[in-house]
């Protein structure tokens, strides 16, 4: 999978609130499909569809523990998405700083300007 495909898969997976909740749950440690399904009032097949999307994105992995198939969080794709977003955060931070500077200049110019008499 190319980095662009990985990023697309990550953001597709993160677009759904149920999948984000599953990742939040797994941030506390591994969990079974039933444990992940419980808070969502969802059938096991429905939660399995969400898990497949998360697995394809590389955000979770499936373990084997006797009859249990616990899922665990894989943070690497999240780190890559964060790195991609960081570029845009920096862009907006610089843009907002320029806007702050312009507003400060406008306020200073307004204070220097004598008020017109009415």
C-alpha positions, 0 to 999 in steps of 0.5 A: 500500500502506498503512503497515499493509499494508507493515508486514505484508508486511515482517514476513511476508517476515522470518518466513522464515529463507531470506528473512532470509539473502537479505537478509543476503547482499544487505546486502553488495551486489547479487547474481543469482538463482543467487548467492542460491540457491547457499548454500541448496541450493534450486532456482531456482524455489524461490528465485524464490518467496522473491524475489517475496515480498521484492519484494512487501514492497519489501525488494528490487528487481530491476535489469537488467544485460544478461542478468543480473537482479541484486537489491538491498536496499531498506532503507526497509521495514526502517527502518519496521519498526524504528521500529514495534518501537522503540515496544515496546522503549521500553515494555519498557525503562520497564517493566524500569526500574520493576521494577528500582526496585521490587526495589531498594526491596524489598532496601533494606526487607529490609536495614532490617528486623531479623532475627527471632531463632530 
